[in-house]
Amino acid sequence: MYEPIRSKSVHSTMAGTTTDFPGRSRDDELDIQLAGHLAALLAVTDELRALAPDTGLDAAAERLAEQVTRLRGGQAPVRLQVAATRQEPRPAALHRRAHTLAARALVVAASRADTAVAILTAERMDAHSAALEPRPLASR
């Protein structure tokens, strides 16, 4: 029923030696993915900071930048100075986008058991959810 393979594997001859294939571990791939999600969240946070400066957003941006730097082995993320140039700023859309990015980062952080990032992303999700909630009108 079963016939043993008689020829060499195509993969081992294409990769040269077996130590060259695969190039990265699962943990390395998760670090790359998590750093990407956090960098995207940082970019949206910077956009929100440009629309409405806030000390909470400033602190969150610094914490996000620290985590991206750690995950990238000391390489700091590129930070652009965002100017609020849009005719119609849409902070609600940015908060929804940031919430989604934080949720994606939380899933990856949980997968790699990175407690610091999991806590940070959960806090960001809460903050963006709170920003999206309708505020009660002030009584007259």
Secondary structure, 3 states (H helix, E strand, C coil): CCCCCCCCCHHHHHCCCHHHCCCCCHHHHHHHHHHHHHHHHHHHHHHHHHHCCCHHHHHHHHHHHHHHHHHCCCCCCCCCCCCCCCCCCCHHHHHHHHHHHHHHHHHHHHHCCCHHHHHHHHHHHHHHHHHHCCCCCCCC
